[in-house]
Amino acid sequence: MQPTDTHHLRTIRDLLRYAVSRFNAAGIALGHGTLDVFDEAAYLVLHTLRLPIDRLDPFLDAAVLDGEREQVLAIVERRIAERLPAPYLTNEAWMHGHRFYVDRRVIVPRSLIGELLNDALAPWIEDPFAVEWALDMCTGSGCLAILAALAFPHAQVDAVDLSADALAVARINVDGYGLQDRVALHQSNLFQDLPPTQYDLILCNPPYVNSESMAALPPEYRQEPALALDGGSDGMDLIRPLLAQAADYLRPGGLLVLELGHERPYFEQAFPHLDPIWLDTSAGSDQVLLLRQEQLA
C-alpha cells in the first residue's frame, strides 16, 4: 500500500527514487519495453509529467506540483496493484524510435523482427526497393506491418490477424502513420481468407509459448490476450499450418521470417527436415529464423 506521507517527494529525482523502491519491493515483472526497474520508473514518471521520455537528466531536480506528484504516485500504484505492463497504463509502446498505440486488446509490441527491419533485413534482402508485396501474419497492433512499409518504400503490405479487436488497434496505428494506401488489414485465420498472392516477404511473430511456460507466466504477461501468446503444448500449434501453407503464398526466392522465442528445441523436433538460417538479434541467434520458399515448397 502507498505510504500516507509522500509530501516530502518534491522533485522528479525524489519521485524516481520512490518508484524504484516501490517496484523493487513489489517484485514487478518486466520485459514489456524495459528490462530494469529504473528504466520502468523513469519512463512512467516522465510520461506522466509529459516530459521527453529519453531526456531524464535535465529534469531530475525540477520541482513538481502537488497535482503532478499525485498523478505519478497514482500510476506507480496502479503498476503495482494491477500488475499492468507500463504500455497498457500509458497506451503507447516504442519500437526503434517509432511510437504505437496499444491497449489490452493486443499484445505489447516487442518483436525482435523489428530490429531486423531497422536494417531492411540486410543482407538477406539486397534491395529494399525491390520488395513489392509483404505480409505480416499475426499483426496484432500492426507495428511490424508499419515498420515493413517504412523499410520497404515500394511495398504493399497485408496485415493479418484472427482478432477483430487487434485489427481495430492496428487501424489506429496504420491511420496514425498515414499508411492507409499501403497497409491493408485482413481478418483471417492464417491464409484462409486471403486472396491468392505471391509475396516477396512474409513476417510472422505468432503465438508460440508452450503450455508449460504459459502456466508459469508472471501476472503482467497474463494481462495480454492469451490468443497472442498460447502456442499449445509445444508452442507449434499455429506454426505447423503456417509452414504447411506459406510456400503457396511466396514467390520463388521469397522469404519467411519467423520469430519463436525460446522454442527452438520444439521447432527442431517438429521440423527436423528444415534447415533454417538463424538470424542474429539482441536476444541471441536462436529466436528468429529465415526460410526460403524453396525450402517450404
Secondary structure, DSSP 8 states (H G I E B T S, - for coil): ---S--TT--BHHHHHHHHHHHHHHHT----SS-SSHHHHHHHHHHHHTT--TT--GGGTT-B--HHHHHHHHHHHHHHHHS---HHHHHT-EEETTEEE---TTS-----THHHHHHTTTTTTSS-GGG--EEEEES-TTSHHHHHHHHHSTT-EEEEEES-HHHHHHHHHHHHHTT-TTTEEEEE-STTTTS----EEEEEE----B-HHHHHT--HHHHTS-GGGTB--TTS-TTHHHHHHHHGGGEEEEEEEEEE-TT-HHHHHHH-TT---EE--BTTBSSSEEEEEHHHH-
